[in-house]
């Protein structure tokens, strides 16, 4: 069986095993796992909304992988994008559309800058992007946590989040009471755009060569600098855009921990989809269904632990296992 299909199946299998051993009524719980997400407007909309986030951030991860620059800083990039967007929307006094657009561009810029710092370290010092992106993310998360706490000196809200954004900046819900917004449609468009860039442009061809045969890319005279900076900037920008959409369409504030698992789940999407943005669409929907259904079962069946977290770990671990050589 194709390894791409094995990881989600293992995730589903682990969820089933946990239910069989831990649920008070396993049969009823299993039926709920496979059907109830599709019969509830809230959970169905939440599933699609989460899938949209996975598509955008997953495409960002795919860009990095395809170019040979594994980006493990997705969590921090999502967080800084959401934080920047929320902060600007709470500060600017501009017409709604202009403020929203300005905050979105600024959010993407912060994610791009954060990721390109790893490109700078790679080009100047030969540092491994995989390591530097992870370390930068690990460093920026507590800094943002501290900035959120420090902002309470001038805020009437609690110490775990920035003030809520104005209603005029909130993205319209498409399937109330779920958080589904137009960001889902934007995610599909982004996947289509980057599929065309990957497979129908010279930039995409050079990126692929750098990712699969870097020595050949050097022999051809392709610029390592352009590949590193451009791919990581795009990757960071898309991760940050995910955070911005999460703040403006789902949470309406930047609270500590909202980014949790977004970066790693996006990496799952990119790896399962083999860095193909079009394949990221169905993969994101499938993984989102698994995570949404597992979380709902944990909540409704009274589990004292989060099944979704275990399933996410199983999927990522199974992807990381190397293929057996014949």
N, C-alpha and C positions, 0 to 999 in steps of 0.2 A: 504494500500500500504506500502511496505517496506520503512522504513525511509531513507534507503540509496539512494533510487531513488527520494525521495521528494526534497532534497536540490538542485540537479542540475536542476530539473524541475522548482523549484521556481526561480532559477537564470535566466533561459530562460524566464519564465513568466514575471519577473520584467523587463527584457530587452525589451520584446514585448510591455509592457505597456508604458515604457518610449518612445519608438519609435512612438506608436500610438498617444501619446499626444504632442510630441515635434518635430517630423520630419515634414518637409514641404510636403513630399510625402511618407506617411506611407507604402503604398502597395509596392512601389518600394524599399523602405528601408528594409522592412521585407524580400522581395525576396533576396535582397543583403545579409542580415544577414545569411540566411540559405544556400546560394549557392556559393557566390563569393569566400569564403575562399578555396573552393575545385577547383575552376577554375583558380586560380592564383598560379604559381609556387612559388612566393615569400611568399604569405600568407600561402599556404599549408605547405611549408618547415618550415616556422616560427612556425606554429602550432605544428608540430612534434618536432621541436627543444625545444619549451617550454614544451611539454609533457615529453620529456626526463628529463628535469630539475625537473619537478614535480615527476617523478618516483623515481629519486635518493633521493631527499630531502624527498619525501613522505615515502619512505622506512625507512629513518632515523627517521622520526617522528613515524612510525609504531613500530620500535624497542623500542622506549622510552615508548609508550603507552602500548605495550604488556607486558613490564616488570614492569609496575606500576609506571614509572617515567616520568610524562608528561613533555616534553621538549618544553618550549615556547620561547627558545632562538635561534630559527632557523634563524631569520634575521641576527643577529650578527655573527652567525657561518658561514653563507653563505658569509657574507662580509669579515670576517677575512681570510677565505679560498681564496677568490679572491685576496685580498690585498697581502697576503703572496706569493701566486703564481706569481703575477705580479712583485712584488718587487724582488723576486729571479731570475726570468727570465730576468729582466733588469740588474741584477748584475753579475750573473755567466757567465764565459767565458769558457763554456764546449761544447762538441759536442751536437747537437740538441736533440737527443734522451735522452742522459744522463741528460742534463739540464731540459728537460721536465719532466722526471721521478722523478728527485730530487725535483723539485718544486711541483709536485703533491703530493708526500709523505709528504713534509713539510707542505703543505696546509692542508692535512687531519690531520696531527699531531696537528696543531694549533687549529683546530675545536674540536678534541678529548680532548685536554688539557682544553680548555674552558668549555666543557660540564662536564668533570670529576671533575672540581672544585666544581660544584654543588653536585656531588656525595660525594666529601670530606666533604662538609658542612652538607650533609644529615647524613652521617655515624658518624661524630664527634659531631655534634651539634643538630642533629634532624631537620635541616632546611627543609622546603618544596621545593622539586625540582622544582615544577611548578613556585614558586615565585622566587627562586634564578636564574634559567635559564633566566627568563624574565628580571630581574634586571641586570644581567651580560650583556645581549644583549643590553639593553638600555644604559649601561655604555660604552661598547666597541665601539659602533657606532660613537659617537662624538669623541672618541679618534682616531679612524682610519681617520675620516674626518680631524682632526687636523694634523695627520701625512702626509696625502696627501697634504695638504696645505703647511706644513713645507718643504716637499721635493722639492718645487718649487725653492728653493735657488740654486739648482744644476740641474734644468731641464729647457728645452726650451718650454715645453708645458704649458697649462693654469693651473690655481689653482684648478681646479675641478677634475683632474685626474692625475694618474701617467703617465710616458711616455709610448707610445705604445710599445708592445713587438715586437721583431724581426719577420720578415716574416717566418723564419725557425721554429719558435715555434707555429705558428698559425695552428690550426686543419683544415684539408682540407674540403672545402664545398662539399656536395654531391648533392645539388640541387640549383646551383647558379641561381639567385642572393640571395636566401634565406640563412640564417645562419645555416641550417641543417648540422650537422657533424656526425662523428662516435660516438659521445657521446650518441646519441639516441640508437644505438645498445648496447653500454656499459650499458645504463640504463636498458634495457630489461634483459640483462645478470645478472645485480645486483639484479633485482627483482626475477629472477628464483633462484639464489643462496640463497637469504635470505628466499624464500619460503621453500626451502629444509632445511635450518637451523631451521626455525620455527617449521616445522611439522615432521621432520625426524631425529632430533638429541636430545640428552639428554639436551644439553644447551637450546635449544628452548623449550623443555617441562618444564624445571625448570623456565625459563623466564615467560612462560604463567601462571604457578602456582603462581609465585610472583605477577603477575599483577592481577590475579582474586581472589586468596585466600592467602594473605600474612601470616595470622596466621597459616594456614595449612603448608605453605612453611617453616615457623620457626619450627613447630612441626616435620617436616620431616628432619630437620637439614640442609636445604639448606642455603648456605652462602648469606646473604644480601649484604655483601661487594662485592662479585664477581658479583652479579646481578646488583648492582648499578653502579659500575665502568665500567664493560664490556658493558652494554647496553647503558649507556650515552656516553662512548667513541666511540662506533660504530655509535650512532646517530649523535654526533657532527662531526665525520669524514665524514659521508655521506653528511651532510649539507655543510661542507667545500668543499668537492669534487664538489658539484653543483656549488659553487662559482668559483672554479678553471676552470671548463669546460665553464662557462659563459665568463670568461676572455679570455681563449685561443681559444674559438670557435665562440664567438658572438661579444664581445665588443673590444677585443684585447688590453684592458687597464682596470685598476680598477678605475672607476669614481664614484664620490659620488652618492649614491642612486641606483646603479645598482641592489642591492639586494632587492629593494622594493617589498613587497608582496610575495616574493619567500617562505619565511618561513611560513607565514600564509596560503598560497595556498597549500603548502605541507602538512600542518596540516589538511586542508580540505580533501585532498586526503586520508590520513591515516584514518581519521574518517569515511569517506564515504565508503572506502574499508574495514572497520572493521579490520584494521591492517593486512590485507592479501596482501602480496607483489604481488601476481599474479593478484589480483583484482585491484591493484594500476595501472596496465598497461592500461586497458580500461577506468578507472576513470580519469586517467591523460589525456588521449586523449580527452575525453568528455569535461572536464573542460578547457583544453587548447583551444579546438574549441570554447567554449563559450567566453572565455576571448579574444581570437584573433579576433573573429568575432565582438564582442562588441567594441573593440578598433578600428578596421578598420571602422566600421560604424560611430563611433564618429569622426574619422579623415576625412572620405570621405564625410560625410553628413553635416559637418560644425557645429557640436554640440560644445557649449562653455563649456562643462564639459565632464568628462570621464565616459562613461557608464560602462566600465569594472570594475572600482573601486566600483561603486554602486552594481553591480552584485556580486562581490567578498564579499562585506559586507553582502548582503542578504543570500548568501550561508553559510557563517560562522555563521551568527546569527541563521539561521534555524537549523544548526547542533547543536548549543548550547542549543536550547530549549529542555527541558526534555520531555520524553514520558509521555502521560497522563496515569495515573494508573486506571485500570479498577476495 
